[in-house]
Amino acid sequence: MQTTLDVRGMTCGHCEQAVKNALEELSGVTGVEVHLNTGKVDVTYDNAQVTIAKMREAIEEQGYDVVV
């Protein structure tokens, strides 16, 4: 499956990498593409292994906000 998350608070390459790493550490996430200029994060995942809520939690733990 694929979803696009709207992440607020990313301002630089470090922010982009922090979000990407947090998502890639989750079991079931197979692809992450961060668009720093728009704040959009495209995630490819297996919904049998990971939920959008879990992805959101991983991003928020890095200090960023996910807009629903």
N, CA, C and O of each residue as an XYZ file, in Angstrom:
272
protein
N       0.840     -1.174      0.000
C       0.000      0.000      0.000
C       0.885      1.237      0.000
O       2.079      1.171      0.293
N       0.273      2.363     -0.335
C       1.009      3.618     -0.307
C       0.145      4.708      0.296
O      -1.066      4.750      0.079
N       0.787      5.600      1.065
C       0.084      6.735      1.642
C       1.008      7.939      1.589
O       2.225      7.801      1.471
N       0.411      9.124      1.677
C       1.190     10.355      1.744
C       0.845     11.047      3.050
O      -0.319     11.335      3.330
N       1.875     11.311      3.847
C       1.698     11.996      5.118
C       2.111     13.452      4.967
O       3.064     13.759      4.250
N       1.404     14.341      5.633
C       1.719     15.767      5.620
C       2.448     16.075      6.927
O       1.840     16.083      7.997
N       3.747     16.326      6.834
C       4.582     16.511      8.020
C       4.993     17.976      8.133
O       5.512     18.563      7.184
N       4.754     18.555      9.303
C       5.118     19.951      9.541
C       6.348     20.030     10.430
O       6.537     19.200     11.319
N       7.182     21.033     10.185
C       8.346     21.263     11.033
C       9.671     20.866     10.405
O      10.726     21.109     10.992
N       9.640     20.262      9.228
C      10.891     19.888      8.556
C      11.436     21.121      7.832
O      10.739     21.739      7.027
N      12.694     21.469      8.130
C      13.258     22.672      7.527
C      14.581     22.446      6.807
O      15.056     23.331      6.095
N      15.184     21.268      6.985
C      16.517     21.060      6.403
C      16.739     19.582      6.072
O      15.875     18.736      6.304
N      17.898     19.308      5.534
C      18.248     17.938      5.175
C      18.298     17.009      6.375
O      17.964     15.830      6.258
N      18.708     17.522      7.523
C      18.740     16.707      8.738
C      17.326     16.284      9.123
O      17.095     15.134      9.495
N      16.379     17.221      9.030
C      14.973     16.921      9.334
C      14.464     15.824      8.400
O      13.817     14.866      8.825
N      14.769     15.991      7.138
C      14.353     15.031      6.115
C      14.888     13.632      6.441
O      14.161     12.643      6.352
N      16.163     13.565      6.818
C      16.790     12.280      7.121
C      16.224     11.670      8.395
O      16.058     10.453      8.479
N      15.926     12.504      9.390
C      15.371     12.010     10.654
C      14.011     11.348     10.426
O      13.733     10.286     10.983
N      13.181     11.969      9.621
C      11.855     11.415      9.315
C      12.003     10.128      8.508
O      11.348      9.127      8.798
N      12.857     10.161      7.506
C      13.079      8.985      6.661
C      13.579      7.805      7.495
O      13.071      6.692      7.365
N      14.576      8.048      8.352
C      15.133      6.978      9.187
C      14.095      6.423     10.159
O      14.017      5.211     10.358
N      13.302      7.300     10.761
C      12.290      6.854     11.726
C      11.283      5.918     11.055
O      10.875      4.916     11.644
N      10.892      6.241      9.842
C       9.922      5.404      9.131
C      10.560      4.103      8.647
O       9.947      3.039      8.729
N      11.786      4.189      8.144
C      12.446      2.989      7.619
C      12.747      1.959      8.704
O      12.920      0.778      8.403
N      12.811      2.394      9.970
C      13.055      1.468     11.077
C      11.827      0.625     11.411
O      11.944     -0.392     12.093
N      10.655      1.036     10.939
C       9.425      0.299     11.234
C       9.317     -0.939     10.347
O       9.533     -0.865      9.137
N       8.983     -2.072     10.953
C       8.751     -3.292     10.177
C       7.542     -3.077      9.280
O       6.501     -2.595      9.727
N       7.688     -3.435      8.024
C       6.578     -3.304      7.082
C       6.703     -2.107      6.163
O       6.032     -2.051      5.133
N       7.550     -1.140      6.514
C       7.772      0.013      5.634
C       8.822     -0.390      4.607
O       9.933     -0.782      4.963
N       8.460     -0.291      3.327
C       9.367     -0.731      2.268
C       9.935      0.409      1.441
O      10.874      0.210      0.670
N       9.372      1.603      1.594
C       9.883      2.741      0.840
C       9.438      4.049      1.451
O       8.302      4.184      1.907
N      10.358      5.031      1.457
C      10.049      6.356      2.000
C      10.646      7.403      1.075
O      11.828      7.338      0.736
N       9.836      8.364      0.669
C      10.321      9.476     -0.133
C       9.840     10.764      0.524
O       8.639     11.014      0.619
N      10.791     11.578      0.977
C      10.480     12.817      1.679
C      10.627     13.991      0.710
O      11.644     14.126      0.030
N       9.599     14.832      0.660
C       9.620     16.033     -0.184
C       9.697     17.228      0.761
O       8.673     17.728      1.228
N      10.907     17.677      1.034
C      11.145     18.726      2.019
C      10.411     20.021      1.670
O       9.866     20.686      2.551
N      10.397     20.376      0.389
C       9.785     21.650     -0.021
C       8.271     21.689      0.186
O       7.708     22.770      0.363
N       7.601     20.535      0.169
C       6.142     20.518      0.349
C       5.731     19.952      1.702
O       4.589     20.127      2.127
N       6.653     19.277      2.379
C       6.319     18.648      3.659
C       5.597     17.318      3.498
O       5.097     16.755      4.472
N       5.543     16.824      2.277
C       4.861     15.553      2.018
C       5.849     14.398      2.119
O       6.999     14.500      1.691
N       5.376     13.303      2.692
C       6.193     12.100      2.810
C       5.406     10.938      2.223
O       4.354     10.567      2.744
N       5.914     10.366      1.143
C       5.274      9.219      0.504
C       5.848      7.952      1.137
O       7.064      7.765      1.180
N       4.963      7.088      1.624
C       5.394      5.867      2.295
C       4.756      4.663      1.613
O       3.541      4.626      1.416
N       5.573      3.683      1.254
C       5.100      2.409      0.733
C       5.246      1.409      1.873
O       6.306      1.314      2.492
N       4.172      0.661      2.149
C       4.195     -0.213      3.327
C       3.252     -1.392      3.180
O       2.391     -1.429      2.301
N       3.445     -2.356      4.074
C       2.589     -3.534      4.165
C       1.639     -3.291      5.335
O       2.064     -3.276      6.490
N       0.359     -3.103      5.038
C      -0.593     -2.764      6.099
C      -0.877     -3.927      7.046
O      -1.582     -3.750      8.040
N      -0.345     -5.103      6.758
C      -0.459     -6.227      7.693
C       0.596     -6.110      8.792
O       0.479     -6.756      9.834
N       1.626     -5.288      8.566
C       2.724     -5.166      9.520
C       2.792     -3.822     10.245
O       3.287     -3.751     11.370
N       2.302     -2.766      9.612
C       2.433     -1.432     10.206
C       1.200     -0.598      9.880
O       0.608     -0.733      8.809
N       0.823      0.267     10.822
C      -0.345      1.135     10.625
C       0.107      2.573     10.395
O       1.238      2.944     10.711
N      -0.786      3.362      9.848
C      -0.497      4.785      9.663
C      -0.301      5.446     11.029
O       0.531      6.341     11.174
N      -1.064      5.007     12.024
C      -0.913      5.555     13.378
C       0.490      5.311     13.913
O       1.059      6.176     14.579
N       1.050      4.149     13.630
C       2.407      3.816     14.080
C       3.432      4.700     13.352
O       4.409      5.143     13.956
N       3.210      4.952     12.074
C       4.098      5.823     11.310
C       4.059      7.236     11.885
O       5.090      7.887     12.057
N       2.854      7.683     12.173
C       2.669      9.018     12.737
C       3.403      9.145     14.074
O       4.068     10.147     14.338
N       3.273      8.127     14.899
C       3.932      8.109     16.200
C       5.452      8.181     16.040
O       6.117      8.906     16.780
N       6.004      7.438     15.084
C       7.454      7.430     14.848
C       7.942      8.820     14.420
O       9.014      9.259     14.838
N       7.163      9.503     13.596
C       7.536     10.845     13.137
C       7.431     11.842     14.287
O       8.309     12.685     14.466
N       6.353     11.743     15.065
C       6.153     12.672     16.179
C       7.219     12.496     17.252
O       7.575     13.460     17.930
N       7.736     11.271     17.416
C       8.819     11.032     18.367
C      10.101     11.759     17.958
O      10.969     12.012     18.794
N      10.217     12.091     16.681
C      11.382     12.843     16.192
C      11.181     14.352     16.347
O      12.088     15.134     16.063
N       9.985     14.761     16.801
C       9.733     16.180     17.045
C       8.981     16.904     15.942
O       8.960     18.135     15.916
N       8.367     16.164     15.036
C       7.627     16.780     13.929
C       6.145     16.492     14.085
O       5.757     15.534     14.753
N       5.324     17.322     13.469
C       3.874     17.142     13.540
C       3.351     16.533     12.254
O       3.765     16.917     11.160
N       2.436     15.578     12.390
C       1.780     14.977     11.243
C       0.364     15.528     11.206
O      -0.392     15.376     12.165
N       0.004     16.173     10.090
C      -1.318     16.761      9.936
C      -2.233     15.708      9.336
O      -1.908     15.099      8.317
N      -3.364     15.499      9.965
C      -4.309     14.467      9.492
C      -5.355     15.115      8.601
O      -6.246     14.432      8.096
